[in-house]
Amino acid sequence: MSEVAAQQTTEQDPVIDLSLADAIIDKYIDLPGNLMPVLQAAQDGYGYIPRIVADHIAERLNVYPSQIYGVLTFYAQFHLKPRGKFIIRVCVGTACHVQGAPRIVETFFDKLGIGHAETTPDLRFTFEKVACLGACGMAPLAMVNDSTYGGMTVQKVDEIITDYRQRPMK
């Protein structure tokens, strides 16, 4: 397989540089049980696991692609599609729910034009509803990457989106 390969799924898919995957595989090639560290490092490097990378890992580690996809689809930490630079998570657990989380979720959906587990076309935002963020006293609660926003309101949704739209993508 060539150093650089193009994914075949859509016209918009990026060209994927497999030299990063090769460097990761080379680092772990002699480690027993190397599949998880290879996949985790690939996820860190690419931001998700592109199909061409998963197939390349299978080939290089001499495992069936179905084994790779079994791991990738079992563990929630792995993503098969590109994700946004800013990951927005809104708690929908009991405390947040009774404090208005459904309205907060719907406001994010409306303002971003995406739903749960979706990413904006510009790859700026990915939105996720989560069962708990572990800060019930701050309900309703949202997080953007590692920043926490408690006492969420519809107005705060607008402020958060405006703030993160102004931030650089790189």
Secondary structure, 3 states (H helix, E strand, C coil): CCCEEECCCCCCCCEEEHHHHHHHHHHHCCCCCCHHHHHHHHHHHHCCCCHHHHHHHHHHHCCCHHHHHHHHHHCCCCCCCCCCCEEEEEECCHHHHHCCHHHHHHHHHHHHCCCCCEECCCCCEEEEEECCCCCHHHCCCEEECCEEECCCCHHHHHHHHHHHHHCCCC
